[in-house]
Amino acid sequence: MDELVRSALQWIGPLRRIREFKARPVATQRSLLRRLLTRAADTEWGRRFGFSEIAEASNVVATYQDRVPLHRYEDIEADAQRVREGTADVMWPGTITNFAVSSGTVSDGKVIPISDETIEHNRSFSVGAGVNYLKESLDPSFLGGSHLTLPGRVEEDPNHPGTKAGEISGILAENAPGFFRTLYQAVPNEVTFLPSWEEKLRAVAERTVDEDIRLLVMVPTWALNLFDLLIDLHNERNNDTATTVGEVWPNLQVFISGGVALRSYRDLIEEKIGHDIDFVETYGASEGFFSFQDEL
């Protein structure tokens, strides 16, 4: 029965696409490149580099490499700024209203346009990680309670009216599917995006200390800060002497991690929680997510 359930879950959209990619990685990437080139053919960049002709080439990869030079961020910064100012059809069709501000891990920070299609693909990534966890664990209990995400900041850009800028996690949280906000989101957006980090952590703890939290999505370092505050608040409210998160959230089942390497913090998190939970590590950047842990 377990294998039958796993087999059925593999046919859900994101996992089906991942399975197809794993079976034909080179052909899948080649096909994706053609689709992207065709989609952007009528943009300034599409006309500049001849995306339409490249998309029709028999060897699309070699032709793309030959006609489109490597670019550093400094090479595209002026065009990215025009996109930010509202110019349409520069590098991607239409106008862009969301911009991720990168942390500058390997270089100075960058402002990266985030299209609606990017947001949709990142949603699909999140659903895929969740469905894959269900496939691996065969335990749907996490769907019976609330989910707590702790994303970074995103705010309206006063210098570019009608646009928002911030961390990619904040952009994705603000554009989370309606069903998630209605059924699972433990904390409303007005708390999630409080500008003061200390005020935000306190408000999140106050909102969730008595909630049935079953799934966490956050950076490990942020989780450790929240856990200390949560335990203190629980003890203060209940005249208790709890020492672990598990005493506050006894049904906590899974921690989905991103942003930094989990291995440096896993032992501390397990100690703070106090009971066995599952971990799912995700891998990505401001430019997009590209992988998640597929085995527990």
N, C-alpha and C positions, 0 to 999 in steps of 0.2 A: 504493500500500500504506500509506504514512504516513497519508493522509487516512482510510483505512478503519479503521486502528487508533485514530486520534483520535475518529472517529465512534463506535466501539464503547465507548471509555472514557467518553464523554459520557453513557452510559446507566447508569453506576455511580451508586448511590443519591445521594450528596451532590451530584454534578455535575448529575444529572437535576433535582434540586430547585432548584438554582441557576438552571439554564436556564429552568425553569418560572417562577421568580420574575422573571427578567429579561424574560420575554415578557409577564407580567401582574403588574407590581409592586403596583399599587393593589389589585387584586382579591385577590392573595395575602396582603397585609397585613391586609385586611379579614377574610378567612377566618381568618387566624391569631388576630386579636383575638377573634373569636367563639369559637374553640376554647379560648383561654386563659380567657375569661370563664366558659364552661361548666364548665371543669375546676375553677375556683376558686369556683364558685357557692355551695358549702356551707361556705365558710370564714367567719370573722368579717367580713372585708372584703367578701366576696361578699354576705352578708346585709345588711351596713351600706349598701352602695351599690346593691343590687338587680342583681347581675350576671346573674341568670337572665333578668330582663326586658330588660336591655340587649342580651344576646346574641340575643334574639328580635326586636329592633327592626329595622325595614326599613332605617334608616340607622344602623348600629351605631356608626359613628365619631362622628357628631354627638351621638347619645344618650349615648355614653360621655363625651364632652367636657362635656356639659351636667350629668351627674349626678355625675361624679367630679372633684373639684377638683384643680388642680395641687398637688403636694406637694414640699416641700423635705425633705432628709433629716431635719432636726430635727423635722418633723411626724410622721415614722414611726418615729423612734428608739425611742420607748417600746415600740411593738409589736415592733420588731426585737429589742429586749432580751428581751422575753417569749419570742420564738422561740428565742433563744439559751439561755434558761433551761429550755427543753424543752416549752413550751406548744405543743400541736398545733393545726393548722387555723386559724392566725391570718390570714396573707396567702396561704398556699398549702397544699394538703392535706397532712396528715401532719406528722411532726416533721422538723426539719432538723438535721443533725449536722456540716455543713461551713460555715465562715464565712470569706469573703474579707475581708482587712483591706486597704482601698484605700490608695494612696500619697498621697491627698489632692492630686492634681494641680491641681485648680481650687478646692479647699476643704479644710477639715480632714479628716483621715482618717476613714473610715467602716467599720463592720462590716456586711457584706452577706451575708445568708443565701444559700447555694448549694444548691439542691435537687438531687435525683438526676437530674431531667429536664434541669436546666441542665448538669450534668456530661456527660450523654449527648449533648446537643446540641453541646457543645464538643468531645467526641470526634469527632462527625460532621464538625465544622469542620476538625479536624486531618486526618482521612482525606481530606476534600475537597481541602485544600491539597496533600496528597501526591499524590493521583490527578491533580489538575490539572497538577502539575509533571511527572508522567510523561507526560501527554497533550501538554504543550508541548515537552518535551525529547526524547521518544521514546527515552530512554536509561535502561533499568532497572538500570544498574550499581550504583546506590546501594542496591539491595535485596540486593546480594551481600556486604555487610559490616555493620559495627556502626554504630549511631546514638547520638550523644551529646547528651543534653539537660542543660541546666544551669538548673533551675528555682529559684524562690525558696523560702524556708523555709515549712514548715507543721508545726505541733506540737499535741499535745494541750493543751487549755485546762484548767489546774488549777482554775480558778474555775467551770467548767461541765463536770463529768465526762461523758464519753461524746461530747464534741464536739472538733473540731479547728479551728484558726484559723491563717491565714497568707496568703501571697500566692496569687493565683488560679493562677499557673503551678505552684506546689507542689501545690495541691489536684488539679489535672488530672494532674500527673505521678504522684501517688500512686494515682490511679484510672485509670491507663493500661490499655488492653486487655491481657488476658493474653498474646495472641499477640505483642504488641510487646515485653513484658518477656522473653518466652522467646526470641524470635528475634533481636531487634535491640538491646535496651537494653544499652549498654556498661558501665554502672555500676549496681550494686545500690542499692536505696533507702536502705540503712543508710549509704551514702556520700553519696548525693544529698542527704540531709537532715541532715547533720552540722551542729550549731548554730554552730560557729565557721567564719566565711567563709574565713579563711586555711587552716585545717585541711582544709576541704572542697575548696578548689582544689588543694591539694597531693595529697590522696587521689585526686581525679579524674585529675590528671596521672599519678600513679603507676600507676593502674589502666589507663590508656589509651595510655600512651607506646608500647607495643608492640602495640596493637590496630590492626585494619584499619578505621579510622574513615572513613565515607563521607558521613555527613550530620550536620550540627550544627543544634541548635535552642537558641537562647539570645539574651540581650540583647547587642548589640554591645560595650558597655563591658566586660561580664564576659568576653567572648571574648578581648579584647585582654589582659586580665590573665592568663587561662589560657594563651594562646599563649606569652607570655614564659617562664612557669614550665615549660611543656612542652618548649620548645627547650632550656632550661638542663638539665633533667632528662635529656633524650635525649643531650645531649653528655656529661654526667657519666657516664652508664651505658655509653656506647659509645666514649668517648674520641674524640668526633667534633667537628666544627666547623660543624654545621648552623646556618643563619641564618634558615630559613623553616620554617613548619609543613608545607609540602609535602614537605620532606625527611623529616619524621617520619611524616606521613600522606599518602603519595603518591597514594592513591586518593580523597582527599577531593573530593567532587563538588558538594555543594550546602549552602548556609548559609541556614537559615530564621530570619528575624530578627523580633523584636518588642520591645515595651516602650518604645523610643525611636526617633526617626527614623533610618533607616539611612543616609541621604545624608551625615550628619555624620561617619560612621565607615567608609564603604565603601572609600575609598581606602586607609586605614590597614590595614583587614582584608585587602584584596587584596595589599598590599605584604607583610604578615606571612605570608600563605599562600604567595605566590610562584609560583603557577600559576593559570590561569583556572578559576574555578568559577562556578556559577550562584547567584543570590540570589533568594529569595522573601521578600517583606516581608508581615507580617501586621499587622492593625490591630484593637485591642481595648481592653478595660478590665476592671476587676474585675467589673463587671456582666455582661460577656460579650464574646465576639469577634464582629465584625460584617463583616470583609472580609479578603480576601487578594489579593495581586498575582496576576493571572491570565495575564499575559504575561511572558515572560522578556526 
